[in-house]
Amino acid sequence: MDGHDEFVLSLVDAQPRLSGYIYSLVLDDELCRDILQKTNLILVEKKSDFQPGTNFLAWACRTAFFEVLADRRDRGRDRHLFNDEMLQVLAVETEKLLETDDQRMDALGECLALLPENYRELILARYRPGGSVAVLATALDKTPAAVSSLLSRIRRRLADCVERRLKEWSLA
């Protein structure tokens, strides 16, 4: 895979979190979509500035932050906008949350791999499209309450495992 393909994959992978980041700063769906589109154009234009091996999402968020600031400047001093200091605080905190989300996803992947195969298959089936408790109950010949209870125990086990992993990584 060449550098262009890696860049495109990184850009596509970052879209949901980048959109969430922008939304946290503007709190408006339409404005978020506009700024995301502008940000994507700038990222593609400046792809040669990105250093492979560094944090793509952090770079994309920084670019989006400057687009949010540019939008604020263009719209003038709307009294419903956060002041620049507050916007900076929100941006920094949101970036921290995005980093934590990446760590949580890594931990979740490890914890899913540690589950017994039948539990892993059940939890994955539940979150696939159409994977309702009722559908799973029918497939397993169990009551929906029994399946819900089992899923709850599996989720608790995963949550405990994720928290342990995050603590271990923070101590390392």
Number of C-alpha atoms within 10 A of each C-alpha: 5 6 11 12 10 12 18 13 11 15 17 12 13 17 15 9 17 24 19 16 24 25 19 15 22 18 13 11 11 11 15 21 14 13 22 22 14 15 24 19 12 15 19 15 10 11 15 12 10 15 10 12 6 9 12 17 20 16 15 20 23 16 17 26 21 13 19 23 15 13 15 17 11 9 10 10 11 10 7 6 15 15 12 11 9 12 18 15 12 16 20 15 13 19 19 12 13 19 15 13 13 13 16 17 13 14 21 19 13 15 19 20 11 13 16 9 10 9 17 16 12 17 18 12 16 18 11 9 7 11 14 14 19 17 15 19 16 12 9 12 10 12 14 17 12 12 21 16 12 15 17 13 13 18 14 12 14 20 16 12 19 22 14 14 19 17 11 10 11 8 7 6
